Amino acid sequence: MASITKNEHKSYGMGLHDEVLTGRTQQTFFNPEEG
């Protein structure tokens, strides 16, 4: 049970990291002048 929780937590963290990178990339495309 602990292993499953640990894996889920790791995947959740990686997912958030991907969302942050994607969001920053989209901002650069939508606001190239600001970048």
C-alpha positions, 0 to 999 in steps of 0.5 A: 500500500505504501508503494502504491501511494509513493508511486501515485505521489510521484506521478502526481508531482510529475504531472504538475511539473508538465502542466507548469512547463506547458503553461509557460510554453503557451504563454510564450506563444500567446504573448511573444512580445512579453517574452 
